[in-house]
């Protein structure tokens, strides 16, 4: 049994904690509120992860330190740098391997299936913020101060994922009820989707395997599918009516952004839903022999989870 520390108790942090605990590992989750899954083997601690001294003390003796935190979307440029710096410093002090959960924003508009060898050429503030955090972690690794790696995933979905994904609270309950679903961008362009349990499995693999350290990796992700294809499959699995998709018009996104920070930030990443947005995860799959969960299986589990939530609410 080894000791693992996870910063953040959102879907990714919670799924990773549950998977580690299920493998008999000792897990400590750190959040400002002390939130996280209540399960044997998981300790929940309330602490400010930007306090390097406090975080390093809580991570002392850990084999792996996972940064699964996600500040409010509209505050990334302000909140990410001090958080990433503190987690990196804690990894340097404790010797824990640092595994950072990231995304594909750093590449900017790709124009082709993204690989880990693509330059981080984003020009928007959120993409630059994530790229700079990785550059600092990689510099620490190359200087011998820390052992680091980074997992990058596309929009994720699955049991436990609510508002964080287009395949979540804004769409699935409406689809299951036979109601129209509002979608971002063009519902017919191909888009990569990453299944939450595959992310948790990838993070744990990266922390445990020295071959992973010193570079980023794309989480195993299946072939791209359009939003229309995804929601049509969900409707088939759920025996629900065919999906009625209604793209959000640009004027409504602009107007909604006055009150909804997520919509206000959307123009920076709108290309992800108006142009093909595809990720190549073959490097991870070849190196670690892990493949993405088949989409039908992943969506079936997602539908079951949402139906369970509905029954619990009733």
N, C-alpha and C positions, 0 to 999 in steps of 0.2 A: 504494500500500500504506500502510495506517495501523496504528497500534499500539493494541492493546486489552489491558486487564488484567482478569482474572476472579478474584474471590475465591471459592474453593470449587470442588471437583472432584467433586461428586456428579453424579447424572444430568443435572441442568440445566446446571451449569457445564461438564461434559465435552462435552455435546452442542453447547453454544454455541461452545466452543473449536474443536471439530472442524468445525463449519460455517464459522466465520470463517477457519480455516486453509485449508479447501477453497476459499475465495474468494480466497486469496492474501494474507490479512492476517497481520500479525505478532501473536502471542498470547502473553501471559504468564499462567500460572495460579499463584495463591498459595494454599498450604495450610500447615497446621502441619507436615505430614509430607513435603511436596514431591511429593504424589501428583498424578495426572492422566494423561490419555491421552498416550502416546508417539507423536508423529506429527510430520512435517516442519512447521515453522512454529510449533510450540508449545514454549515454554520453561516448565519447572516449577521453582518456587522454594519452598523451605521457609521460612516466616516466620509470625510471629504477627500476624494482621491487626488485632488490637486495639492494636498499637503504631503509633500514628498517624505518627510520624516515619519509621519503617521502611517502612510502607505507602506514604506519600507519595513517598518516594525511589524505591520500586519502580514507582510509577505515573507518575513524571515523564515528560512527553512523550506520555502516552496520550490518544487521542481520546475513549475511553469507558472507564469503570470500572464493571464489573458486579458487584453484590453477589449472588452465587448461593450464599452460605454457608447452612448449616442446622445450627445447634447441636443437641445431643441434645434430643429432643422434650420431655422432662420438665424441661429446664433453660432453656427459652426465657426466662422472666421474668428470670433471672439473667444469661444469656449474651448475649441479643440487644441490650440497651441499649448496653453498651460496644462491641460489634462494630459496630452501626449507626452509633454516634457517630464511631468511628474512620474508617470508610469515608467517611462524609459529610465529615469534616474533611479527609481526603486529597483528596477531590474539590474541596473549596474551595481547597486549597493549589495543586493542579496545574491546575485549570481543566478537567479531564476531565468529560464528561457522566456523571452517576451514574444508572445503570439498576439498580433494585432488583427482584429477583425476590420476589414475595410471594404471598399466597393470599387466601382469602375469609373468613378467621376474623374479621377486624375488623368485619364487618357484624353478627355475631351471628345468631340465628335470623331468617331473612328474611321468610317468609310470602308471598313473591312472587319472580319472577325478578329476580335482583340486577343493578343497573346501577351504573356508577361514581358516579352522583349520590346513591346511598343514603348515609345517615349511617353513620359507623363507631360503631355502638352496642353493640358486644360488651361483656359484663359479666364474662366469664371472663378469667383471667390471660393466656392465650396470645393471645386476640383483642385485649385491651387493649394488650399488648406490641407487636403488629404495628401497631396503629392509632397508638400513640405514636411509633413510629419514622417512620412516614410523616408525621405532623404536624411532626416536627422537620425532616425533609428539605424539606417544602413551605415551612416558615417560612424556611429558608435560601434557597430559590429566590426567594420573594417579596421577600426582603431584598436580592437581587442578589448573594448570596455564592456561589451554585452554580447549575448547571443540572441539574435532577433530573426523573426520571419513575419510575413504578413499574408493573410488570406483575403482574397478579393472575390466577391460574389455579385451576381446581378440581383435584380429585384427578387426578394425571397418571399416564400409563401409556405403554408403548412399549418398544422395544429399549433395554436398559440399565437399566430400572427393575426393581428387585428388591423389597426389603422396604418400600419407601417408599409402596406403593400397594396397595389391595385387589385390583387387577388386577396381581398380581405373584407373588412367591415363595410366598405363603401360599395361592395359588389355582390358578395356571395349571399348574404341574407335576402337581398332584393331578387337575385336570380332564383333562389330556392322558392321564393314566394310568387314567381311569375311576373315580377315587376320590371320595368325598364332599368337598365344599368347605364350610368354615365361613365364614359371612358375618357382617358386622356389621349390626345393626339389621334392618329389614324389607327383604327382598330384592326386593319388588315396588314400592317407591316410586321415582319418577323422580329421577335424580341426574345431574349434569353431570360429564363426564370430559374432560380435556384431554390431547391427544397430545403427547408430549415433543418431537418435531421441530417442531411448531407453536409450542411455547414458545421454542425456540432462534431460530426465524425471527422471532418477535415481539420478542424482546429486542434482536436486531441492528437491526431496523427502528426501534425506539424510540430507540436510541442515535444513529441517523444522521439522523433527521428532526426538525427543530426544532418541527414542529407537535405533537410528542409531549410536549414538555418542559413541566413545571409542572402536571401532572395524572396521575392513574392511568389505566390501561387494562386491560380484560379481554382476555386472550389469546383468539384465535379458538377457539371451542369449539362442537362440534356439538350437535344437539338432545339433551335429556336422555334417558337410558335407565336402566331399573332394572338392578340387579345380575343379576336373572334373565335379562333380555334380553341383557345383555352376555355372560354365560357361555353362553347358548344359542347366540349367534352364534359364539363361539369354538369350541364343540363342533362346530357345523356346518362351520366352516372347516377344522378339524383332523380331521374325520371321526371324532370321538370320541363316546362314548356321551352321551346327554342328561345335562345337569348334575343332580347331586343336591346341593341346597343345604341347609345346616343352620345356621340362625341361632344365633349364640353367645348362650346365655341370660345374663341380667344377673348371676345369681349366679356364673357361671363367669368373667365379666369381672371381677367384684369380687375373686374369689379369685385369679385369675391376676395381677391388678394388684399383688399382694404381691411377686411376683418379676419381673414384666414391666412396665417403666416405661410403655410405650406403652398397655397396657391400663389402667394406673392413671390415665392422663390422659384416657382416652376419654370418660368421662361429660361433660366440658365440651363436647365436639363431637358427642355422640350424636345431636343433632337433625339432623345432616347425613345420617343414615342411617335415621331414623325418620319424617322428614317430607320432602316434596319439597324438593330442593336444586338450584336451577336458576340458571344464570348467563346473562345477556344480553351477548353480545360484539359486538353490531351496530355500536357506535361505532367499534371498531377496524376491523372489516371494511369499513365504509363509508369511513372516512378513508384507510386505507392499502391498500385493495383486496386484502386477504389473507383467504382463507377457510379454515376448518378442513379438514383431511384427512378424506375420507369415512370413516365408522367401519369399514366392511368392509375398506377398504384399510389402515387403521391397525391393525386387529386381525389382519389377515393378516400384516403385517410383524412384529407382536409374537409371533405363534405361530411364525413362521420363526426368529426370534431365540431363543426358548426351546428350540426343537428343536435349534438349533445348539449351545446350551449343553449340552444333554443328550448330544449326540454327542461334544462335546469332553471332557465329564466321563468318558464311557465309554472 
